[in-house]
């Protein structure tokens, strides 16, 4: 492994010189004896968000803040990009695939192994427990995206293994459950000396061992649901759900990387980089926008989502004059279509295109006043949401609907959507925005939306009910795309935009004028897994043959 085998731990930890409120690292990176668990943990958590997230910016070590989520946001039709992602392009040499892979192994897993080794030696088992849980989560992502990946021989260059073999995903998954159990046992070990315990250096839970145990059990639930199409998971799922307090069961307990403001160092959500990008190339998708506005004729028709101004920031006012260079516009919302072949696809809409707002990336709440976005338009303080309480409820609704567990799917779906609204309020409350932003949870707008949703849900077929559940989960998780990609490959929902033929923007959307129909097309099918990165194929003789048809390259849990 070119990118992994030559790792020198000291070089990897050069970034530890920086300090900030959210990723506070005070040890001397040039002194190996100072590279303790408390110095390693915040960097690992920060970089896990980089590996999974979306963004075109880099940190002070020139490491990309955007990884897998950059392209997956287009695949899941929540963003429209310039370039290959808008045509389901998944080349082995793609920058963001490489960054996601390399950061996962180099910056996350290598340093997690260091925490485990040092923590066992120092008898600091709370750090060890956290590291094992994070290791299991990170490997689960890699298996879900690629299928077979280096596991048993990964990160063992010191032991002489320069070219690790690839283990099958079906063999790795059971070992992840073992890692999670070990992590729980380490966190609950009352005999360990634990002379050093995590606190503010733990960005995710502030050292709260009970919440880490909840996260571990919630990861188990997610992995079990992932496998429900290929094995009977009912007994294991019911055992986990029998004790709800052992799972994430409140907004505050959600498994999240809590990014903050731009202070001494830039700790903002990676997706916030579009606010200060010199060339904005990633636009919120019209498909997502129209579903939230109630325009889609297949799902949530006629139901306007009150979360819209929290999700999108429009740089122009709704009544702005018609603009001849826009491809898609609906009042203040400006974007471009996935797979567009239109004449305005390449036009420069830098200062009028809509951006993700306060909820997905810590940007600006849309108050209708417009204004060109810049680094000061928002704070960038928004968490990267790994598993939320809303996610747990959506998983339960799916399991009920599919007769894996008993219960009332409509009641659980209602609770899930309410929790999704509550999460928006949570993000806003912790954003530090100077704007006056209204609450969502418990409002008449929330009630109206949920009541209308449940009317449609309760009259639907079982298949359509699953579509409603997964669509609401897709809406709740805007800004985090790994599980969306997993959900779609497992269930076939939500229904995604089909780039075939022509599509027409809303009538009168361009300042009262109609916009012409736009031809859209895609030369590739939807990829069922990601290609192995070029560096692996070219330098690791134990790497498998490159996948030749990504539309059939299923991971093990896909039927």
Buried (B, 14 or more C-beta within 10 A) or exposed (E): BBBBBEBEBEEBBEBBBBEBEBBBBEBEBEEEEBBBBBBBBBBBBBBBBBBBBBBBBBBEEEBBBBBBBBBBBBBBBBBBBBEBBBBBBBEBEBBBBBBBBBBBBBBBBBBBBBBBEBBBEBBBBBBBBBBBBBBBBBBBBBBBBBBBBBBEBBBBBEEEBBBBBBBEBBEBBEBBBEBBBBBBBBBBBEEBEBEBBBEEBBBBBEBBBEBBBBBBBBBBBBBBBBBBBEEEBBEBBEEBBEEEEBBBBEBEBBBBBBBBBBEEBBBBBBBBBBBBBEEBBBBBBBBBBBBBBBBBEEBBEEBBBBBBBBBBBBBBBBEBEBBEEBBBBBBBBBBBBBBBEBEBBEBEBBEBBBBBBBBBBBBBBBBEEBBEBEBEBBBBBBBBBBBBBBBBBBBBBBBBBBEBBEEEBBEBBBBBBBBBBBBBBBBBEBBEBEEEBEBBBEBEBBEEBBEBBBEBBEEEEEEBBBBBBBBBBBBBBBBBBBBBBBBBBBBEBBBBBEBEEEBEBBEBBBBEEEBEEBBBEBEEEBBBBBBBBBBBBEBBEBBBEEBEEBEEBEBBBBE
